[in-house]
Amino acid sequence: SSGINAEYIFSFSSSASLNFYFRSANSLCCTYGVYHLYTCGLTRLLSKSGAWCIFLAITDFIATFVTVKAYQYTSLVSVQLLDCAAIPTIMILSFTIFHVRYRPLHYLAVLICLAGVG
């Protein structure tokens, strides 16, 4: 649904979708950042696991930014197809690099999701 919203907002202005994304990401960061700072404290937030979570959040932010930015250069269908290829790609990479073992139910769920695209 974020792809459809970004495409709709992008039809008004080329920078509107990125502006919308930055505002929503900043509001989420402020809301949950203050919440976690209040509940966990600064020392736990800056611990090794907290730093890892911050790194993963920044990585997710950049990946979503690149996806939203892609709407400026291609159509909605192309970006959605690339987005759907991300899940099997991540499963293959995590299997080869991290040696993650998936259950047959996980593979079935990915096949069902990919079947819904076509």
N, C-alpha and C positions, 0 to 999 in steps of 0.2 A: 504494500500500500504506500510505502514511502516513495517508491518509484513513480506511482501515478500522481501522488501529491506534488512531487518535484517537477514532473512534466507539466502539470497544470499551472503551477506557479511560474515555471520557466517560460510559459507561453506569454506572460505579461512582460517580463524583463529578464535579460540574460543573467543578471546578478541577483535576482530576487530569490531564487531557490537556494543559493549559497548563503545569502543573508538570513533566510528563514532557518536553514540548518544551523548556522552559527548561533542564532538566538536560542533555538531549542537546546542545543548542546550546552551552551553556557548556563541556561536556567537549570538543566539537570545537574550539571557540575556543581553549581552553587547550592542547590537544594540537598543533594545527597552528600556533597563534601562537608557541609556544615553539620548534617545529621551524623555522619560517621565520626567527625571530629568531636562532637558532643558525646556520643555514646562510647567510643573507643578510646578517646584521648589522643594527644599528639604523639606520645611515645609509641603506641601500638600502630598508629597510622604510618609512622616513619620507620617501622621495623622492616625486616627483610620481606615478610609476606605482604605488608602494606605497600612497599616499594614495587613489588612484583605486580600487585593489582593496579597501581598507578601506571606502570609501564604498559600493561595490557589495555587499560582504558585509553591511553594515548594512541596505542596501535589501532584500536577499534575506531577511534575518532578519525585518524588519518585514512583508514580504509573506507569509512563511510564518506568522508570528504571527497576522496578520489571517485567513488561511485557516483555521488551527486554531481561532481564536476564533469563526469563523462556524458551526462545528459546534454551538455552544451554542444557536443561534437557528434552525436549519433542519435538514433531513434530510440524510443522506449523499448521496442522489441529487442533490439540488439543488447541493450544494457541488462534487460531482464534475463536474457539467455546467458550472458556472461555471469550474472549473479547466481543463476541456478547451477552453473558449472563449478561454483566455488565450494559447495559442500562435498561433492565427490573428490575434488582436488585436495581439499584439506584432509579428507579421510585417507587418501593415498599417501600424502606427505607424512601424516602422523603415523601411519603404519610403517613406512620405510625409515623415517628418521627417529621417531620416539618409540617404535615397536609396540604401538597400542594395538591391542587385540579387540576387535569388535564382535559382537554377537550377531547371529543371522538376523535377528529382529532389527538391528541397526541398518543392515544392508537392505532389508525389505522396506524399511521406512524411507530410505533415500530413493529407492526405486519408485515407491508410491508418489513421493514428492516430484520426482522427475517426470513421471507419467502424467501428473497434473499439468505440466507445462505444455505438453503436446496435445 
